[in-house]
Amino acid sequence: MQPDDEMITACAQLRAECQRAGHALGDKLYDGDRWIAAAAIRLRCPLVSHDRLFNDTPGLALITAHQD
């Protein structure tokens, strides 16, 4: 999937939401991970990951095997 205007907007909105919430995906260090989460949100599909970084990401449906 090539980034189009909607994808760029979704990623920018996710960054802003994460920054407001104090979530790590709001940090520039996690740009790549934020693109992954934003793509899942935009496509309205769950993200399958065992990386705790994605826990509590605003608007993201996460499927994982780890217990919190």
C-alpha positions as CSV (number, residue, x, y, z in Angstrom):
1,M,0.0,0.0,0.0
2,Q,1.4,3.3,-1.1
3,P,0.8,6.3,1.3
4,D,-2.0,8.4,-0.1
5,D,-3.5,11.6,1.4
6,E,-5.8,9.5,3.7
7,M,-3.0,7.3,5.0
8,I,-0.8,10.4,5.7
9,T,-3.7,12.0,7.5
10,A,-4.4,8.8,9.5
11,C,-0.7,8.6,10.6
12,A,-0.6,12.3,11.6
13,Q,-3.9,12.0,13.5
14,L,-2.6,8.9,15.3
15,R,0.6,10.7,16.3
16,A,-1.3,13.6,17.7
17,E,-3.7,11.3,19.6
18,C,-0.8,9.3,21.0
19,Q,1.1,12.5,22.0
20,R,-2.0,13.7,23.9
21,A,-2.4,10.4,25.6
22,G,1.3,10.1,26.5
23,H,1.5,6.9,24.4
24,A,5.0,5.9,23.0
25,L,3.7,5.9,19.4
26,G,3.6,9.7,19.6
27,D,7.4,9.7,19.7
28,K,9.5,10.2,16.5
29,L,11.5,7.1,17.5
30,Y,8.5,5.0,16.7
31,D,7.6,6.4,13.2
32,G,7.7,3.0,11.5
33,D,5.6,1.4,14.1
34,R,3.1,4.3,13.9
35,W,2.8,3.8,10.2
36,I,2.0,0.1,10.8
37,A,-0.7,1.0,13.4
38,A,-2.1,3.8,11.2
39,A,-2.4,1.4,8.2
40,A,-4.4,-1.1,10.3
41,I,-6.6,1.6,11.6
42,R,-7.2,3.0,8.1
43,L,-7.9,-0.4,6.6
44,R,-10.2,-1.2,9.6
45,C,-8.4,-4.4,10.3
46,P,-6.9,-5.7,13.5
47,L,-3.1,-5.7,13.9
48,V,-1.6,-9.0,15.0
49,S,1.4,-8.3,17.2
50,H,3.0,-9.4,20.4
51,D,4.8,-6.1,20.8
52,R,3.5,-4.4,23.9
53,L,4.2,-1.0,22.2
54,F,0.8,-1.3,20.5
55,N,-1.1,-1.9,23.7
56,D,-3.7,0.9,24.3
57,T,-3.1,2.5,20.9
58,P,-6.0,4.9,20.2
59,G,-8.4,3.4,17.6
60,L,-6.4,0.2,17.1
61,A,-7.8,-3.3,17.3
62,L,-5.0,-5.5,18.5
63,I,-4.8,-9.2,18.5
64,T,-2.0,-10.6,20.7
65,A,-1.2,-13.7,22.8
66,H,0.4,-12.0,25.7
67,Q,-1.4,-11.3,28.9
68,D,-1.3,-7.8,30.6
